[in-house]
Amino acid sequence: MIFSSIPRTGLVALTLLSMAGCSTIASGPRAVLGYAAPGLVGDPRYAAFEDHGRTIPAIPAAHLTDENVRQLVDFTGPEAPGTIVVDPAAHFLYLVEENGKAMRYRVGVGKAGFAFAGNATIARKAEWPGWTPTANMLKREPDRFGPYAGGLEGGLGNPLGARALYLYRGGRDTYYRIHGTNEPATIGRSVSSGCIRMFNQDVIDLETRVPVGAKVVVRSTSAPVA
């Protein structure tokens, strides 16, 4: 999710943090920004492909640096296999595997991504998630959020991207999300707002690997994975 300078002719994704969480509205044409045409990709894992009737665009090769593509790395943390470990300061997310290894994904981080730390559980997962403003948001800014009171449907123009993992703690929603993005240029960067965003190709890969109930550990900036 993002609240940054975007051309008025493109998608304008307006994001407002609610408590420590993520929330997004979009206004203007539902264009997808920053993607390459199908086939213009340097890594076949990030090529365009069909997903539930939608064509996910290829990620431009310029964004597919060694740090930005998912890869198996050494991991020496105390977390058990199957745990997601998020290191917001380094812009990495790890899925811990057996034998001292982890699948590492590059992420973009917004304000909420730095505000939340500690343990949580994936309580649900969503394909092409929608978004609905909270009652507090509607009360606070009815002119901005009122048109979306019925919800913003999922799709290529929704800044939550192709998948969302919803983190809960003690049975309650933390409003912290791990999700896709329609702005691949923001991966590996700190952006103005939002939680933890991934390339759509990566968030789909992650979602298929982790079940509902998986543990998530978000490291604080004072305790990075490194």
C-alpha positions in Angstrom: 0.0 0.0 0.0 1.2 3.5 -0.7 0.5 7.1 -0.3 3.1 8.8 -2.4 3.5 11.0 -5.4 1.8 9.2 -8.4 0.9 10.8 -11.7 -2.7 12.0 -11.6 -3.4 10.1 -14.8 -2.5 6.8 -13.2 -3.8 5.0 -10.2 -3.8 7.1 -7.1 -3.6 4.8 -4.1 -4.5 6.7 -0.9 -3.5 4.9 2.2 -4.4 5.8 5.8 -3.1 3.9 8.8 -5.8 2.8 11.2 -4.3 2.2 14.6 -1.2 0.1 13.8 -2.7 -1.3 10.6 -3.1 -1.0 6.9 -6.0 0.4 4.9 -6.2 1.5 1.3 -8.5 3.3 -1.0 -7.9 4.0 -4.7 -9.3 6.7 -6.9 -8.9 7.3 -10.6 -8.5 4.8 -13.3 -7.6 1.3 -12.2 -4.3 1.2 -14.1 -1.4 -1.0 -13.0 1.8 1.0 -12.7 5.4 0.1 -13.1 5.1 -3.2 -14.8 6.8 -4.5 -17.9 5.0 -5.8 -21.0 4.6 -9.6 -20.9 7.9 -11.3 -21.7 10.2 -8.3 -20.7 11.5 -10.0 -17.5 14.9 -11.3 -16.5 13.8 -14.2 -14.3 11.1 -16.6 -15.4 9.6 -16.8 -11.9 8.6 -13.2 -12.3 7.1 -13.5 -15.8 3.4 -12.7 -16.5 0.9 -15.5 -15.8 -2.8 -16.1 -15.3 -4.2 -16.3 -11.8 -7.9 -16.9 -11.4 -8.8 -15.2 -14.6 -6.5 -12.2 -14.1 -3.1 -11.8 -15.9 -0.5 -10.8 -13.4 2.1 -8.6 -15.3 5.7 -9.4 -15.5 8.1 -7.7 -13.1 10.6 -5.5 -15.0 14.0 -6.9 -15.1 15.4 -3.7 -13.6 13.7 -4.6 -10.3 15.0 -8.1 -10.3 18.3 -7.5 -8.6 20.1 -10.3 -6.6 18.6 -8.9 -3.4 15.1 -8.5 -4.7 14.5 -12.0 -6.0 13.5 -14.8 -3.7 16.2 -17.2 -2.8 17.2 -19.9 -0.4 19.6 -18.6 2.2 21.3 -19.6 5.4 19.3 -18.8 8.5 20.5 -19.1 12.1 17.6 -17.6 14.1 15.8 -19.5 16.9 12.5 -19.7 15.0 11.1 -23.1 14.0 10.6 -24.3 10.4 7.4 -23.0 9.0 7.7 -19.6 10.8 7.6 -16.3 8.9 10.2 -13.9 10.2 9.9 -10.3 9.0 12.9 -7.9 9.3 11.4 -4.5 8.4 14.7 -2.6 8.8 16.5 -4.8 6.2 13.4 -5.1 4.0 13.4 -8.9 4.0 10.9 -11.6 4.9 12.1 -15.1 5.7 10.2 -18.4 5.6 12.2 -20.7 7.9 13.0 -24.1 6.5 14.8 -27.2 7.8 18.5 -27.5 8.2 19.4 -23.9 8.9 17.8 -22.6 5.7 15.1 -20.1 4.9 13.4 -18.8 1.7 14.1 -15.1 1.7 11.8 -12.5 0.0 12.4 -8.8 -0.6 9.7 -6.6 0.8 8.6 -2.9 0.9 7.8 -1.5 4.3 5.4 1.4 5.2 4.8 3.1 8.6 2.7 0.3 10.0 5.5 -2.2 9.0 7.8 -0.4 11.4 5.2 0.2 14.1 4.4 -3.5 14.7 6.8 -5.9 16.3 6.4 -9.3 18.1 4.5 -12.5 17.5 1.3 -13.0 15.6 -0.5 -15.8 13.8 -1.9 -15.9 10.2 -5.6 -16.1 10.9 -6.8 -16.0 7.3 -5.5 -15.7 3.8 -7.3 -14.0 0.9 -6.9 -14.3 -2.9 -7.3 -10.9 -4.6 -8.4 -9.3 -1.4 -10.8 -6.4 -1.2 -10.8 -3.6 1.4 -13.4 -1.9 3.5 -12.9 1.3 5.6 -13.4 1.0 9.3 -16.2 2.8 11.2 -13.6 5.2 12.6 -12.3 6.1 9.2 -15.7 6.7 7.9 -16.5 8.9 10.9 -13.2 10.8 10.7 -13.2 11.5 6.9 -16.6 10.8 5.4 -15.9 12.7 2.2 -12.8 10.6 1.5 -13.9 7.2 2.7 -17.7 7.4 2.3 -17.6 6.3 -1.4 -15.9 3.1 -0.3 -18.2 2.2 2.6 -19.3 -0.8 0.7 -15.8 -1.9 0.1 -13.2 -1.8 -2.7 -13.1 -5.0 -4.7 -9.9 -6.9 -5.3 -8.2 -6.8 -8.6 -5.1 -5.6 -10.5 -5.9 -2.0 -9.5 -6.2 -2.8 -5.8 -3.0 -1.9 -3.9 -3.3 -5.0 -1.7 -2.3 -7.0 -4.8 -2.9 -10.7 -5.5 -2.9 -12.1 -1.9 -3.1 -10.9 1.6 -2.1 -12.7 4.9 -4.0 -11.3 7.9 -2.1 -11.3 11.2 -3.9 -11.8 14.5 -2.7 -11.8 18.1 -4.7 -13.3 20.9 -7.6 -13.9 18.6 -7.8 -10.2 17.6 -6.9 -8.5 14.3 -3.6 -6.6 14.5 -4.5 -4.7 11.3 -1.0 -5.8 10.1 -0.9 -7.4 6.7 1.6 -9.1 4.4 0.2 -8.5 0.9 1.0 -8.0 -2.8 1.4 -4.7 -4.6 0.7 -3.2 -8.0 3.8 -1.0 -7.6 6.9 -3.3 -7.9 9.2 -0.3 -7.8 8.5 0.1 -4.1 9.9 -3.4 -3.2 13.1 -3.0 -1.1 12.1 0.5 -0.1 10.5 2.3 2.8 7.3 4.0 1.6 5.0 6.5 3.2 2.3 4.1 4.4 1.3 0.5 4.6 2.4 -2.8 6.1 4.6 -5.4 4.4 4.3 -5.6 0.6 5.7 -8.1 -1.8 5.9 -8.7 -5.6 2.6 -10.4 -6.5 4.6 -13.4 -7.8 6.3 -13.6 -4.4 3.2 -13.2 -2.2 1.5 -16.0 -4.2 4.5 -18.2 -3.7 4.6 -17.5 0.0 0.8 -18.0 0.4 1.0 -21.4 -1.1 3.8 -22.4 1.3 2.2 -21.3 4.6 -1.1 -22.5 6.2 -3.6 -20.6 8.2 -2.3 -20.8 11.8 1.4 -20.3 10.8 3.4 -18.2 13.3 4.8 -14.9 12.3 7.6 -13.1 14.1 8.2 -9.4 13.3 11.6 -8.3 14.5 12.1 -4.8 15.9 14.5 -2.4 14.3 16.8 -3.0 17.3 16.9 -6.8 16.8 17.3 -7.4 13.0 17.8 -10.9 11.6 21.4 -10.2 10.7 
